[in-house]
Amino acid sequence: METVGRSYSRHMEDEYQKFIRRMNPPRVVIDNESCKNATIIQVDSANKHGILLEVVQVLTDLNFIVTKAYISSDGG
């Protein structure tokens, strides 16, 4: 019974995380005004395993050159 309980608990945790991501979709702000030599891209999203890799992959696919990055996390 304990295994079933853990499995159910894990499933509910996964569903809760999916719900949080749906309720708080990533927000992307592109700023071309603040810096004359660069575009500032700010990505704000719910904490998710692998999110930084996803962001870097998208920027790379768009042929962006990242010269400086600041990263912060809300934990998790």
ZADO-52846 format. One record per residue (C-alpha): residue number from 1; y, z, x. Coordinates in steps of 0.25 Angstrom, whole numbers, plus 5000, padded with zeros to 4 digits. Example, Ala and Ser with C-alpha at 12.3 -4.5 7.8 and 13.67 -1.06 7.14 Angstrom:
BEGIN
<node num="1" y="4982" z="5031" x="5049"/>
<node num="2" y="4996" z="5029" x="5055"/>
This chain:
BEGIN
<node num="1" y="5000" z="5000" x="5000"/>
<node num="2" y="5009" z="5003" x="5012"/>
<node num="3" y="5008" z="4989" x="5017"/>
<node num="4" y="5012" z="4983" x="5003"/>
<node num="5" y="5024" z="4993" x="5002"/>
<node num="6" y="5029" z="4988" x="5016"/>
<node num="7" y="5027" z="4974" x="5013"/>
<node num="8" y="5034" z="4975" x="5000"/>
<node num="9" y="5045" z="4983" x="5007"/>
<node num="10" y="5047" z="4972" x="5017"/>
<node num="11" y="5047" z="4961" x="5007"/>
<node num="12" y="5058" z="4969" x="4999"/>
<node num="13" y="5066" z="4971" x="5012"/>
<node num="14" y="5065" z="4956" x="5015"/>
<node num="15" y="5070" z="4953" x="5001"/>
<node num="16" y="5081" z="4962" x="5002"/>
<node num="17" y="5086" z="4956" x="5015"/>
<node num="18" y="5085" z="4942" x="5008"/>
<node num="19" y="5093" z="4948" x="4997"/>
<node num="20" y="5104" z="4953" x="5006"/>
<node num="21" y="5105" z="4940" x="5013"/>
<node num="22" y="5107" z="4933" x="5000"/>
<node num="23" y="5117" z="4943" x="4995"/>
<node num="24" y="5125" z="4942" x="5009"/>
<node num="25" y="5124" z="4927" x="5013"/>
<node num="26" y="5129" z="4924" x="5027"/>
<node num="27" y="5144" z="4922" x="5028"/>
<node num="28" y="5150" z="4912" x="5038"/>
<node num="29" y="5164" z="4912" x="5042"/>
<node num="30" y="5169" z="4901" x="5051"/>
<node num="31" y="5183" z="4903" x="5057"/>
<node num="32" y="5190" z="4892" x="5065"/>
<node num="33" y="5204" z="4899" x="5065"/>
<node num="34" y="5202" z="4911" x="5073"/>
<node num="35" y="5199" z="4905" x="5086"/>
<node num="36" y="5204" z="4892" x="5091"/>
<node num="37" y="5193" z="4889" x="5100"/>
<node num="38" y="5181" z="4892" x="5091"/>
<node num="39" y="5176" z="4894" x="5077"/>
<node num="40" y="5172" z="4908" x="5073"/>
<node num="41" y="5159" z="4909" x="5064"/>
<node num="42" y="5156" z="4922" x="5058"/>
<node num="43" y="5143" z="4924" x="5051"/>
<node num="44" y="5141" z="4936" x="5043"/>
<node num="45" y="5127" z="4938" x="5036"/>
<node num="46" y="5117" z="4949" x="5032"/>
<node num="47" y="5109" z="4954" x="5044"/>
<node num="48" y="5096" z="4946" x="5045"/>
<node num="49" y="5086" z="4944" x="5056"/>
<node num="50" y="5089" z="4931" x="5064"/>
<node num="51" y="5103" z="4928" x="5057"/>
<node num="52" y="5110" z="4927" x="5071"/>
<node num="53" y="5100" z="4917" x="5075"/>
<node num="54" y="5102" z="4909" x="5062"/>
<node num="55" y="5117" z="4909" x="5064"/>
<node num="56" y="5116" z="4904" x="5079"/>
<node num="57" y="5106" z="4893" x="5075"/>
<node num="58" y="5115" z="4888" x="5064"/>
<node num="59" y="5127" z="4888" x="5073"/>
<node num="60" y="5119" z="4881" x="5084"/>
<node num="61" y="5114" z="4870" x="5074"/>
<node num="62" y="5129" z="4868" x="5071"/>
<node num="63" y="5132" z="4866" x="5085"/>
<node num="64" y="5141" z="4878" x="5086"/>
<node num="65" y="5144" z="4883" x="5100"/>
<node num="66" y="5144" z="4899" x="5100"/>
<node num="67" y="5153" z="4904" x="5111"/>
<node num="68" y="5154" z="4918" x="5106"/>
<node num="69" y="5147" z="4927" x="5095"/>
<node num="70" y="5149" z="4940" x="5090"/>
<node num="71" y="5137" z="4946" x="5082"/>
<node num="72" y="5136" z="4959" x="5074"/>
<node num="73" y="5125" z="4964" x="5065"/>
<node num="74" y="5125" z="4974" x="5053"/>
<node num="75" y="5112" z="4979" x="5058"/>
<node num="76" y="5098" z="4977" x="5054"/>
